[in-house]
Amino acid sequence: MRVEGFEGEVFQAIEVSPPSDNSPVIGDDSQSVGEELFVPPLNFAMVDNGVFRSGFPDSANFSFLQSIGLRSIIYLCPEPYPETNNEFLKANGIRLFQFGIDGCKEPFVNIPEETIREALKVVLDVKNHPLLIHCKRGKHRTGCLVGCLRKLQRWCLSSIFDEYQRFAAAKARVSDQRFMERFDVSSLKHLPITFSCSKR
């Protein structure tokens, strides 16, 4: 089959047989556009090899999360994980680590240092990779955990704050940045950091 493209260019279209099961076929006109695409969660980004960050994933993001082969999720909110998300985790053999940090507005922000320390131990264990870190919007709690990881990776504070602000934007919190600045990584230095940014 020949297909005419932009400015009259002609392309040879390749016909592909549909898979044997009832999986959706990209390009099938019976589908909506949303079903044809892998949709990442809000504020999704790669932190390092095998480590990702985002806001709260919903069912529209499940196909995308399957495509990156997640092994673990670190959830930084105190609320119970929704049943549909739990079912997705069970169906895909993904382990959930919940570290409930209350989402507060300044000046009442209280980030428990010990909770961040425990979450970092999960991040640093490559047996848990590929891993997704998320809170509600992927800004403050996720930003603090990633910022403390960056301290372990010996990033300078200005680079840590730049990354935090890129996600938090107008909602950046001085208290979060102060927490990252004061966070003591010395008790975690004995743990191996084996993924990319730490290799110097």
PyMOL commands that set and color helices and strands:
alter all, ss='L'
color gray80, all
select helices_A, chain A and resi 6-8+33-36+59-67+83-92+113-124+126-128+140-152+157-171+174-182+186-188+196-198
alter helices_A, ss='H'
color red, helices_A
select strands_A, chain A and resi 2-4+10-12+45-48+51-54+72-75+95-98+131-134
alter strands_A, ss='S'
color yellow, strands_A
deselect
rebuild
show_as cartoon
